[in-house]
């Protein structure tokens, strides 16, 4: 499990995209799982902050994928 000491969506998105499947912990935000290069919503963590974090990081991953296809 990778532990991120601060919330940086682009940095976390690069990690998730590179490792494809696993678990991360973001200090101050909690634990997350990712699969197929995307963060997934955990049933135990259905808070607005959790959903917003998953959405922001997945959006960054989508931007990386779009930029890669355009290049």
Backbone bond lengths (Angstrom), bond angles and torsions (degrees), N, CA, C in turn:
res aa  C-N    CA-C-N  psi(-1)  N-CA   C-N-CA  omega(-1)  CA-C   N-CA-C  phi
1 X - - - 1.450 - - 1.526 108.16 -
2 X 1.310 115.57 127.44 1.457 122.49 177.20 1.521 108.28 -87.20
3 X 1.322 116.41 135.85 1.464 121.80 178.14 1.522 108.43 -112.02
4 X 1.319 115.70 124.13 1.459 122.09 175.79 1.521 107.76 -102.21
5 X 1.326 116.88 124.71 1.462 120.70 -176.51 1.517 112.81 -79.64
6 X 1.324 117.04 -19.20 1.464 119.70 174.80 1.524 109.00 -140.54
7 X 1.310 114.95 158.15 1.458 121.06 -177.26 1.520 109.50 -86.83
8 X 1.313 115.84 110.71 1.457 123.26 176.41 1.530 107.02 -133.56
9 X 1.336 117.85 96.23 1.468 121.08 -172.34 1.530 114.76 -53.16
10 X 1.321 118.28 -43.19 1.467 120.04 -177.66 1.525 111.50 -67.45
11 X 1.309 116.63 -40.86 1.469 120.83 179.16 1.530 110.37 -64.63
12 X 1.312 116.43 -44.76 1.466 121.32 179.50 1.527 110.06 -65.91
13 X 1.337 116.98 -40.21 1.464 121.09 179.73 1.528 111.19 -61.46
14 X 1.326 117.38 -39.75 1.467 120.39 177.25 1.523 110.97 -61.81
15 X 1.320 116.00 -42.04 1.466 120.43 179.29 1.527 110.61 -63.38
16 X 1.330 116.34 -48.12 1.470 121.24 -178.15 1.523 110.31 -61.48
17 X 1.320 116.58 -43.71 1.465 120.52 -179.32 1.530 111.18 -65.10
18 X 1.321 117.17 -37.51 1.467 121.18 -177.18 1.527 112.69 -73.01
19 X 1.330 117.48 -37.79 1.463 120.17 -174.31 1.520 113.73 -96.99
20 X 1.329 118.01 -12.72 1.460 124.17 168.61 1.522 115.51 69.31
21 X 1.352 119.36 -42.85 1.460 121.03 -178.94 1.522 109.59 -147.37
22 X 1.342 116.01 136.85 1.459 119.05 178.14 1.514 111.99 159.72
23 X 1.330 114.16 -158.58 1.464 121.23 -178.73 1.517 109.01 -132.84
24 X 1.318 115.51 147.11 1.459 121.26 174.97 1.520 108.70 -135.08
25 X 1.317 114.61 160.75 1.459 121.16 173.98 1.515 106.91 -130.91
26 X 1.333 116.74 128.65 1.456 121.98 177.93 1.522 106.85 -111.04
27 X 1.325 115.50 117.88 1.456 119.75 -177.43 1.528 109.88 -59.65
28 X 1.320 115.67 128.77 1.453 121.55 -178.65 1.520 113.99 89.05
29 X 1.325 117.11 -8.43 1.466 121.08 -179.05 1.512 113.23 -125.57
30 X 1.328 118.59 -27.61 1.458 120.56 175.77 1.514 114.30 112.30
31 X 1.333 114.17 -167.29 1.465 122.53 -176.51 1.524 110.67 -93.37
32 X 1.328 115.02 147.15 1.459 122.24 179.39 1.517 108.71 -140.79
33 X 1.311 115.55 154.59 1.462 121.57 173.57 1.518 108.15 -120.22
34 X 1.327 115.05 151.86 1.456 118.98 175.21 1.513 109.65 -136.33
35 X 1.326 113.83 149.15 1.457 121.39 -179.00 1.521 107.68 -149.66
36 X 1.311 116.79 142.65 1.469 122.51 -177.84 1.528 111.44 55.61
37 X 1.330 116.98 33.80 1.453 121.30 175.85 1.510 115.09 74.74
38 X 1.331 118.13 18.45 1.473 122.19 178.76 1.517 109.90 -137.20
39 X 1.335 115.99 144.71 1.462 119.19 172.55 1.514 108.48 -69.80
40 X 1.321 116.20 145.68 1.462 120.13 178.83 1.524 109.44 -118.35
41 X 1.325 115.25 150.63 1.463 121.75 177.55 1.522 108.89 -74.94
42 X 1.302 116.57 128.50 1.459 121.37 175.93 1.519 109.15 -94.34
43 X 1.302 117.18 136.29 1.464 121.16 -176.97 1.518 112.40 -62.22
44 X 1.332 117.29 -31.69 1.463 120.76 -178.80 1.526 112.98 -76.32
45 X 1.329 117.53 -13.90 1.462 121.68 -175.01 1.524 110.71 -123.26
46 X 1.295 117.48 63.20 1.467 121.00 -177.63 1.529 111.95 -96.08
47 X 1.329 117.69 40.66 1.462 121.15 177.78 1.526 109.31 -85.66
48 X 1.322 117.40 157.29 1.474 119.51 177.60 1.535 112.41 -58.03
49 X 1.329 117.11 -37.44 1.464 120.53 179.92 1.532 110.57 -64.45
50 X 1.325 116.71 -40.62 1.470 121.13 178.94 1.530 110.19 -65.03
51 X 1.321 116.62 -46.88 1.473 120.18 -179.89 1.524 111.12 -62.39
52 X 1.329 116.72 -40.80 1.466 120.99 -179.65 1.536 110.40 -64.96
53 X 1.325 116.87 -41.73 1.464 121.01 179.11 1.525 110.92 -62.90
54 X 1.331 116.85 -47.09 1.471 121.06 178.38 1.527 109.81 -59.12
55 X 1.315 116.82 -44.69 1.458 121.39 -178.91 1.533 111.57 -63.28
56 X 1.330 117.38 -45.70 1.467 121.08 -178.52 1.531 111.62 -63.20
57 X 1.316 117.04 -44.71 1.465 120.16 -178.06 1.525 110.59 -69.18
58 X 1.325 117.82 -42.03 1.467 120.13 177.64 1.525 111.15 -64.47
59 X 1.323 117.66 -33.58 1.463 121.29 176.32 1.537 109.72 -63.83
60 X 1.326 117.31 -43.06 1.472 120.86 177.16 1.528 110.84 -61.69
61 X 1.327 116.93 -41.03 1.469 120.88 178.35 1.527 109.83 -62.39
62 X 1.331 117.04 -43.15 1.466 120.71 177.67 1.523 110.96 -60.90
63 X 1.340 117.08 -39.45 1.463 120.51 177.90 1.526 110.72 -63.88
64 X 1.335 117.53 -42.49 1.466 120.60 177.27 1.525 110.30 -59.83
65 X 1.332 116.90 -44.38 1.464 121.13 -179.91 1.518 110.93 -63.95
66 X 1.327 117.02 -41.30 1.465 121.30 179.83 1.526 110.34 -66.39
67 X 1.334 117.32 -43.41 1.462 121.02 179.34 1.527 110.95 -63.72
68 X 1.316 116.53 -37.07 1.465 121.31 -179.86 1.533 110.38 -67.18
69 X 1.328 117.11 -39.81 1.467 121.27 179.69 1.517 111.18 -69.52
70 X 1.339 117.37 -34.09 1.456 121.34 -177.93 1.530 111.74 -74.71
71 X 1.311 117.69 -25.09 1.476 121.07 -176.18 1.503 112.99 -76.26
